[in-house]
Amino acid sequence: MPIDLLAPLTSDATLNAIANHLRDAVTRSTLVTDPGPHMVVPDLLPPEIYAHLLETMPPAETFDVADKVKANFDPEATMAAPARSREAWTWFHSDVVDRQLVPVLTAAFRQHLLVAYGELFGRDQAEAALGLPHHAFQGRLMLRRPGYRLKPHRDKKSASLTGLVYFARPGDSRDYGTELFRVLDDQQATVRKTYYPDDHGARTELARSVPFVGNSALIFMNVPGMAHGAGIPPDATQLERYAYQFYVGPPKADVRQLSRRMPAEPGKRDGGVSDDEY
């Protein structure tokens, strides 16, 4: 049944309809493991909601500019954007992504998250780590322009999952999606921030290019053996590409408490993963 956009977006009927659609979309999608655990989800959102978000995207000139090829819209922080845009996209992040999509994704990736948490915290603590509340954080609509290039990397350690929702407009090229890389001679990231395996002696090779298709999502883990990147050629005729990125993970305070239960490694005063590492 189509969603009535004349009804409040926060109504139980609307949110229940969106939740059912999200669950069905993820259930129909296949989780694959080469080069690492990831999933492409077609038709992620009900078409009415996708159209509403496209229609409420703020003008490009109101984005927070990083440089000539990158700008971002954070619905909670980009004050130059119209109030209607901030309201719609704050609702999308809080009510749709965080409260509805995240539980579906953590269930879908459960077995792979357990393995990753076992490597970070020890196998005895993997279930406890997965049992921590997981939330979407640092959601932003990214505007990228010709000349943009991001080399193979993994996102911050606190991002157990990364989500990218492609907001392609009519006529946008499928070519400017996301590249997934296989990483050879890899290791756990030695820093908590963005990690570039090639800078640490590893070798990356392209495994898959995920096309930029409207209302589709790419969900992936940030684990050794895989990396991701993206780019738009300087001579591209498409001048703007929009994708919403969010991270999923437990709160750092909960992670610190969990890490204190781990046995101390030789040379360390406390056991576990430090805040500088996670």
N, C-alpha and C positions, 0 to 999 in steps of 0.2 A: 504494500500500500504506500503511495507517495506520501512524503512528509509535508505537512502543511506549514509553510514558513510564516503564515499569518499568526500561528500559535506561538507562544513564547518558546524560545530555544531551550529554556531550562525546565520546560514542563516534563512531567513524568512520561507522557506519551511520546514526546519527541526523543527524549534521552533513551527510552526503552527501545524505540525503533532503531536508533543509531547503534545501540549496544548489540542488538540482534544482527544487524548488518555487518558490523565489525567482526563479530564472532564467526559468522558464516564465511566472510571473506578470508580470514586467516585460516580457518579450517580447510577451505578449498585449496589453499596454497601449499606448496611443497617446500620443506626445509631441506636444503642440500648442504653438503659438507666440503665441497671443493670450490675454492681453496680453503674455506673455513665455514663454520655454520652461518648460513644466511638464508633469507627468504624474500622472494619478490611477490608482492600482494597486489594483484590487479583489482580495480574497482574497489578500492579501500573504503571509500565513503559513499553514503547514499548520494545519488546524482544531485538532488536538491541542495544538499549540504555543500558538496564540492562547488556547485555553481554559486552558492551564497558566498563562499570564501573567496572565489575568484573575483566576484563583484565587489567585495569589501577590501580587496588588497589596497593598501595605501599608494598614492602616487609615488613614482620612483624618486622624485626629488625630495620626498620627506623621509627617506631611509637614512640611517646613520652611515655615513660614508667612511669606509676604511681606506680605500685608495681608488684609483680610476677604474679598476675592474671589479671591486668588491664593495657591497653595501649590505646592511642588515636592518631588519625591522624586528625589534623586540617589543611585543605588544604591551609590556609593562614598563618599558623604559624609553621608548622612542616618542618623545612628547610632541615632535613636529607632525606626526601622523594624525589624521582626522580621528575624532573621538569614536565615530562609528567603526572605523577600522580597528582601533585598539580594543573596543568592546567585543567585536566579533572574534578577533583572533585570541584574545584572552580567554574567552569562552571555549574556543577550540582547544587551546592547550590544557586548560584546567578540567573542563567537563568531559571532553571527548578523549584527548590523548592520555592524560594522566589517570583519570578515574575509570575510563572504560577500556582503552586500548592496552595500556600497560599490563593489567592482569592477564589479558588474553595472550600477549606476547611472552610473558614470563612462563606461562603454562606451556606454550608451544616450544620454547627453548629450554625447558626444564632440565632435561638430561645433559645438555651441553653446558648449561650454567653450573650444574653440579660438578662437572669435570673441571671447569675453569676455577670455581671457588675452592675445590679440593687442592688445586695447584697453588692457589694464593694463600689459603688459610690452613691447609691440611685436610685430609679426607675426613677426619673426625668432626671437623667444623663446617663441612660443605652444606649439610642440610640446615644448620643454624644460619649460615649466611644467606641461603636462598629463602629462609623463613623471615628474614628481616623485611620491613616494608620497603617496597621498591616504588620509585616515583619517576616521572618524567621531569627533567630539569633542563634549564638553559635552552628552551625552545625559541627559535627565531626563524623568520622568513628571510632566506638568503637571495639576494639579487647578484647575479654574476654576469659579466660582460665579456666581449671578445678580448682575447689576450690573457684571460684567467687561466692559471695552471697551478694545481696542487699535486705535488709529487706523492708517491706511495707513502702512506703513514697509517698509524693507529691512533685513535682518539685517546683522551686522558684515561687513566686507569680507573677512575671512578665511574666511567661509562661502561657498564657491563654490556649494554646493547646501545647501538646507534640506530636511529630511525631517520629516513629521508622520505618525505612525501613530495612527489613531483607535481607542481602546479603549472602544467603546460597550458598555454592559451591556444585557441584555434590558430593553426598555421605554424606553431612552434615545431622545430626539428626534433626528431627522435635521437639525434646523434649526440646530444650533450647531456648524457646521463652520468653514470658512475662507473669507474673501472675498478674491478677487483683483481688483486694481485696475489700470486703464490709467492711465499717468502722462503728462500732456501738459507740454511745456516742461521736460523733465527734464534731468538732468545726472548725471555720475558723482558718487557720494557724496563729499562733501568731508571727511568724518570716517571713521575706521575702525569706529566703533561704530554702533549702530542709527541709521538715517537716515530722517527723516520728510520726504518730498518737499514736502508742503504748507507746511512751515516754511521752505522755500528757494525760494519763488516758483513752484513747479510746481502743477498742478491734477490731481486724481485723480478718476476716475469708475469706478464698479463695473462690472467686466467679467464676473465669474462668481462664483457662490457654490458652493463644493464641500461637499456634504452630509456630515454626521457619521455615517458608516456604519462599523460595527464591522469590524475586520480589513481596512480599506482604508487606503491611504497616499496622501498628496499630497507630491510631490517637485517642487521648483521652484528656479530660479536667482535670485540676487540681483543683477539687472542693471538699468541704466536703462531706463525705459519701463514697468516693472511695480512693484507693491507689493502687500503683503498685510495683512490685518487680521482681527479676530475680535471677537465680542461675544456676551453672553448678556443678554437683557432683565432688568431688575430684578425684574419680576413673573413670571419663568419658574417653572414648577412643578417643573422638574428642578433639583435643588439641587447636583449635581456633574457635571462633564464632565471626562473623562480623555483625554489625548493624549500620546504620547511624541514628543518633539522631539529631533532631532540635527542637527548641522552636518557638512558634508563639505568638506575642503580639505587642501592640503599644509601641512606644518609651517612655522611662521614662520621658523625658522632657514634652511630651504631656500629660502624665498621671498627672504630677504635676500641670500643668496648669488647667486641668479639676478638680482636687481635690480642687483647691482653690475656685471653685464655690460652693462647698458643705457647708452647715451650720456647724458652729463649734460645736463640742461636749462639754458638760460641762467639764471644767478643761483643755481644749486645747485652745491654742491661735489661731490656724487656723483650718478651717474645712478641711475635706477630709482625704485621705489616705496618710500618710507620705511616703517618699522614703524608710524609714526603714521597712515599712510594705508592700510595693509593689515591 
